[in-house]
Amino acid sequence: MGFIVAVDGPAGSGKGTITEILAKKLNLTSIDTGAMYRCVTLAIIRNNIELDNLDKINELLDNINIELIKEDNKQIVKLDGEDVSKEIRENPVNKMVSKVSEIKEIRTKMVELQRKMAETEDVIMEGRDITTVVFPNADVKIYLDAELEARAKRRFVQNQKRNIQCTYEEVLEDMRQRDEIDKNKEIGALKIADDAIVIDSTNLTQKQVVKKIQKLIKKEKKVKKLEPKIYSERPNNTRKKIVRSIVKSFLRGLYKIFYKVEIIGEENKEKAAQNGGFIICANHINYLDAVAVVVFSKEKVRFIAKHDLGRIGILRWLERLFDVIPIKRNTQDLEAMKRCMKALKNNEILAIFPEGTRNGMEKNGKAKNGAAFMAIKTGKQVVPVGISGTFKLFSKVCINYGEPIDMTKYKIKGQEKECQEQATKEIMDNIVMLTNIKN
């Protein structure tokens, strides 16, 4: 899979024009998914196919040929060999395309084509559900937005340049209806992905929007080049063990100089270790709390941490030394999950922050189910940990280990999601209790 930039947003937000400019500037292949759905819509209109006639629609999809071609620095859209670039933007298609794009069979076919286009090239793709459905693991996710009136004005001017006859009022009303349809679709609804970067272009120039996104893309491309180093694992040989032991002792010494550290309930880790590997789940209040858990543990503890940390050379070296498992947050990072499951099966100790971010409980954030999922799947116990302290120099830091939690009771077939939610709640309730115990 190549480098993927996914751009979602409502009609008239400027995503089509922006992606074309960025494609030229950064040598990315621009894929206009909206044009693809418009081609299908035009084909349905030309063949007088009713939208409830799925047999005819499937027959059309089996034979349709959609091409997105660059000619003289312009994108030409061809339907079965015919240039339909202008026709797919006219009113008959405008009024029908949202309904057409709701049809499951059509969406499935288009998503298949879109993913195929991105297999061998670096692409930038815009649409309504690119960041949420087509490419949920895209390297860069953008949600480009703007106020309704601003979007209608842009589309009206665009139509005038294309010699499409319509009034501003007609465009405004059409866009208002289109927004409602797109946001309330049963399949492929327009919504903001959890990890998408939202850019409101209402008061921004085209140049300013391009500059913002260009900066994000260049930044992520650098990270992409680093990924082989970030995700690589060094053999756990004798030299590595010796260096790790020295670094661990050094960091523990520094910690003792700058903080008054109190460890409570270490025997609970020993209880959990009797059944092999286990998962440590702690609250996250400071960058240094993970360090404390690792350096004050007699056992080797492998933390799961956001992969962004690997961008910094010294942190990347430490992560590889301590076998930290990097994970891309808010995505389905299958590689990270495989490593975690393998570690648990090898009876290793994993540590994770269910909050997913620092001070997640204070921010009323929803705890992640990852730890519960892994514990239930592998039958490993969870040791909850309450970390308390201000982390001001020379202040007290308390690490309080609770009783191991048996996760096997949550392994109920057919109720996986509900069980993971309940297990996560039990873990978080224990963490809260352990942070509130006064010593």
Helices and strands as residue ranges (DSSP letters): E 4-8, H 15-26, E 29-32, H 33-46, H 54-63, E 66-71, E 74-79, E 82-83, G 87-89, H 91-94, H 97-100, H 104-117, E 123-127, I 130-134, E 140-145, H 148-161, H 168-183, E 197-200, H 206-231, H 238-258, E 260-264, H 267-273, E 278-282, H 288-295, E 301-306, G 307-311, H 313-321, E 325-327, H 334-345, E 349-352, H 370-378, E 381-388, E 396-401, G 408-410, H 416-436
